[in-house]
Amino acid sequence: MMTDVTGLNAPHLLSFDTREEASASLAAEICETLTDALAAHGRATLVVSGGSSPVAFFRHLRRLPLSWERITVVPSDERVVPLDHADRNEAMIRRELLQGPAAGASLRGLLPASGSTANLPQLAETLPASFDAVVLGMGTDGHTASLFPGAPELEAALRSPEPLALLNVPGLGTQRVSLTPAALLATRCIDLLIFGPDKRAVYESAAAGDEAGEYPVRCVLRQNRVPVRVFWAP
């Protein structure tokens, strides 16, 4: 069962009894958004996050009736590893979303197969100028995409007019490429899919404050340019 716990002038928070229900509901909403975009413009572009949280959402979405051959999928971020590495978001998106009819969609990666960041400005130029829908996750540290608190490059990424940023992730010893807020907010809508009481608590703290350096997810929660929905289940 879904409970609407929306607050005035706040992200639209939708609470579900189960993660499966939340994932299915989000898939239906994204299907509607993409269908509208296809009808209006002939093509549609969807940004999705990696990790484990969106897997059920991907499996619901890939079964829905869409003209997938006219849809472009873009990762919200990417680990700087070769394409065949287990941590590569692009590989996970191909495995879990681009299956069956959805295999007809185009996947526009953020890095070449080698994982090289040498030509990041040129890669950025190949990205769509705007998106029809953006689906993000959030970590218990308040990061979204690969905008991590404590990253030396975070403040520059948050303020950058460029669509991509290269960040060193503190504590993980890895580099990530991430869409910046400038890119993420160039969309019709943003949806955040989060699970568990810990992330619910982080979300509520992030939604109540203003400093994006503390909780980078605030770059999408605390803005008035794009409507935001939050799909949560315990």
HULIN-V311056 format. One record per pair of residues at least 6 apart in sequence whose C-alpha atoms are under 6 Angstrom apart, sorted by sequence separation. I is the first residue (numbers start at 1). J is the second residue. If there is no record, write none. Layout:
<<I | J> <I | J>>
This chain:
<<6 | 12> <16 | 22> <38 | 44> <138 | 144> <168 | 174> <169 | 175> <212 | 218> <6 | 13> <37 | 44> <137 | 144> <168 | 175> <212 | 219> <5 | 13> <157 | 165> <167 | 175> <79 | 88> <167 | 176> <206 | 215> <4 | 14> <34 | 44> <166 | 176> <78 | 89> <166 | 177> <3 | 15> <165 | 177> <206 | 218> <2 | 15> <165 | 178> <2 | 16> <153 | 167> <164 | 178> <1 | 16> <164 | 179> <1 | 17> <163 | 179> <164 | 180> <151 | 168> <163 | 180> <151 | 169> <151 | 170> <163 | 183> <161 | 182> <157 | 180> <158 | 181> <45 | 71> <47 | 73> <49 | 75> <43 | 70> <44 | 71> <45 | 72> <46 | 73> <47 | 74> <48 | 75> <49 | 76> <43 | 71> <45 | 73> <47 | 75> <48 | 76> <47 | 76> <27 | 57> <83 | 113> <82 | 113> <82 | 114> <146 | 178> <23 | 56> <72 | 105> <74 | 107> <82 | 115> <23 | 57> <27 | 61> <68 | 102> <71 | 105> <72 | 106> <73 | 107> <74 | 108> <81 | 115> <62 | 97> <69 | 104> <72 | 107> <80 | 115> <24 | 60> <68 | 104> <69 | 105> <68 | 105> <189 | 226> <191 | 228> <195 | 232> <197 | 234> <189 | 227> <190 | 228> <191 | 229> <192 | 230> <193 | 231> <194 | 232> <195 | 233> <196 | 234> <50 | 89> <58 | 97> <191 | 230> <195 | 234> <62 | 102> <133 | 187> <132 | 187> <133 | 188> <135 | 190> <137 | 192> <130 | 186> <131 | 187> <132 | 188> <133 | 189> <134 | 190> <135 | 191> <136 | 192> <137 | 193> <130 | 187> <135 | 192> <140 | 199> <149 | 213> <149 | 214> <77 | 145> <76 | 145> <77 | 146> <142 | 215> <143 | 216> <144 | 217> <142 | 216> <143 | 217> <142 | 217> <45 | 131> <45 | 132> <46 | 133> <47 | 134> <48 | 135> <49 | 136> <46 | 134> <47 | 135> <80 | 175> <80 | 176> <79 | 176> <78 | 176> <78 | 177> <77 | 177> <77 | 178> <77 | 179> <76 | 179> <22 | 231> <19 | 233> <18 | 233> <13 | 229> <14 | 230> <17 | 233> <11 | 228> <12 | 229> <13 | 230> <14 | 231> <15 | 232> <16 | 233> <11 | 229> <12 | 230> <15 | 233>>
